[in-house]
Amino acid sequence: MRIELEPIGVMRTPYRSKYDAPRQPGVLEDAHEAFIDMYPHKNFEQALHDLCGFDRIWILSWFDRVGGWKPKVLPPRSSGKRGVFATRSPHRPNPIGLSVAVLKGIEGLRIVIADSDLLDGTPVLDIKPYLPYADSFPDAAIGWLASESRASTFAITYTAGVFDEVNEQGAERLRIHIERVLGLDPLPHPYRRTRRLGDNRYVLAIRNIRVYYNLDANTVTVTFIEEQRLEP
């Protein structure tokens, strides 16, 4: 059986590459505003009625820039390969994405959202309201992730003034994210956004932020933080 899908709209975000976009929605609280532009002449104006009363929405999308799929993948938090259906990897038999986003408003055929993790131009397949009573199960088992969740094995230090160009509130959120990612494993990984620059120097990409650091034994020293401008 063959199924044909037709996109209902397209994502408009500041993220042009996977290194700009957050790994998951809601990674940092100062997420950039984004839009879903619904296609005209489809009667979607009526289909959007009553959606504005919800705080969050589910977005089903098509990972149009993923080439092929893999039965086993190496997720960022895993020490070994896992079955693709036990991960959120985009390399799937049908590259369908499922994201939750904050609904900010509706302006005609444009849906204004925040906390999006999708790349600009991603085709949107469907939109559904997020229902806390049906969609949230905080005590649910997390499978192999439970065994991979371990205490930080790398100490994180910072050179003086490294956060000077970041506002106080943003600096604290960034610090938490840095220590969560680099404290677990600062080494490059096929699906982790770390890259070796040479010798013991590395860089971590967090959306449009680049965190440069040195690695010496079990100590990570953050030396410089650069914020790259994202085009609107």
N, C-alpha and C positions, 0 to 999 in steps of 0.2 A: 504494500500500500504506500502511495506517495501522498504527502501532505504539502500543500502550497500555502505560504503565509504572505500577507501583504502588510507592510509597515503602515502604522497609523500616523506616524510623525517622526521627528528626528531630534536628537539631543543637540543643544547648543551650550557648550561648556568651555571654560578656558583651558581645558586639558587637551593638548595636541598629541601627546605620546604617553605610553604607560608609565614612564618615569615621572610625569607631572601629576598623574591622578593618584589619589589615595588608594591603598591596597583594599580597604573596605570603607563603606560609608561611615561617617562620624569619627574618623581617626583623630581629627582636630576640630575643636569647636568653632574655629573661625573659618569654616568652609566657605568657599566662594559661591556666589549665587549662580544658578544655571537655569536653563529653560528647556521645556519640551515644546517645540513648534509643531502643532497638529496640522495635518494636511487639509487644505480647503476643499470645498465642494463634496464633502463626505457626510454632511449633517452632524459633524462632531460637536458643533455648538450645543445642540440639544443633549448629546451624550455626556457632556461635561456638567450638566445641571446637577446640583446637590453635592458635587465633589468638594466644594470649598469649605464645607463644615468639618472636614477631617484634618488632623494635624500632620499625618504622614500618609504616603502612598507607596504601593509596590509598583515597580517599573520592570516589565519584561522586555528585554532587548535582544538584539542579535549581534554577537561579537563578529562584526564584519571584517576585522583585520587579523583574525586568527586563521592560520593555515594548517588544516588537518587536525586530527585528534590523536590522543595517546591513551592506551588502556591503563597505563600506570604513569604517574607524574610525581615530581618531587616538590611538595608544598614548602613554603617558606618556614613553617614551624616544625617540619618533620626532619628526622635524621635519616630517613630512607624513603624509597618510593612507596606510594599508596595508590590503591585503585581509584581511578578518576571519579567514580560515583561517590566516593567517600571524601571528596574535596570540593573546593569552590573553583577549581582551575577552569579557565575558559577553553581549554583544549578538550572539547567534548564531542561526541558523535554529532549532536545538534548543538551548536554553540549559542545556546539561549542563556542570557544573563538575567539574574533576579536581584534587584537592588531596592532598598528602602530609602526614601528621601523625605525631607521635611517639605511640606506643602506651604508655600508662602502666599500664593494668590493665583488667580486666574484672570487673564486679560484677553478676552476674545478667544482666539485659538492658541494662545500662548499660556503655558502653565509655568509659573515661577516656582522654583524649588531651591533647596539648599542641601548640603551634605551629599551631593552626588559623587559617585566614583566612576562615572562613565566618560569616555572620550568624546570630543566634539565630533558630530556627524554620525554617531551611533544610531542605527535604525531602532525605533521603538515599536514593539509588537502589541503591547497591551498595558493598561493602567488599572490598578485595583486599589480600593481603600485599605489602609492598614488598620486592623482591629486588634487592640491589645488583648481582649479577652479570648480571642481565637488564635492569634498569631504569636503570642509570647508565652514560652514555657521555660522560665529561668532555671528550673531544677532538672531539666532534661540532661541525660547522659551525653557526653561529647566524644565518645568513642576513643580512637587512637590519640586524640589531642590531649586527653587526660594524662597519658603516660609521657607525653612530650613536654608537658608543663612542668618545668623544673626551676629551682631557684637560680638566680643570676650567678654565673660563674666568672664574670668579667667585671672588674672594678672600673667605674667611669669617673674620670677627672676632667677638669676644664681649665684651659689657660685663662689668665686674667683678661676680663673685658670681652669674652667671646659672645656674650649676650647683649652687649651695649646697643646694638642696632635693632634689638627686638623689644617691643613694649613689655612691661612687667608681666601682665596677664598672659600674653602670648608666649613669653619666655618660659613660664612655668609649665604650660601645656607642652611646649616643645621639649623641655627637659625630661618630662615624664615619658614622652614617646621615644626619645633618644635612649633613655636608660632601659626601657622595655625591649627595644629592638637590639641595641648593641650589647646590652648586658647579657642577653641570651646567647648571641652568636654574632660577632662583628665581621666574620669572614665572608667573602663573596660566595654567592649561591645562585644557581641558574634562575631562580624565581625571587630572589631577595634583591632589594634595590641597593646593593652595595657593590662597589667596584674598586679594584686595586689600581693605584696610581703609580706605584713603584716603591721598592724597598718595603718599608712598613707603613706606607701612607695609603689611606683609603678615603672614599667618599660615600655617604649615604644620601639617597634622594628621597625627600618627603614632599610630594607635590612639587612646588616650584622652589623649595628650599634645598640647599645642598649643605650637608654637614661633613666637614673635613676632619679626619682624625688620624692619629697614629696608634699603632698596636705594638705593645712591648710586653711579651709573655701574656699575663692575664690582666693587663691594664690597658684600658682605652683612654686616650687623651684627646679630647675634642679641641682642635686648634683654631678653627675658623668656621663661621656660619655665613652663607651667602644666600640672599633671596633674589631669585631670578624673576624678572618681570614677565607676567603672563599677558598675552594679547587679549583684549576684550572680545 
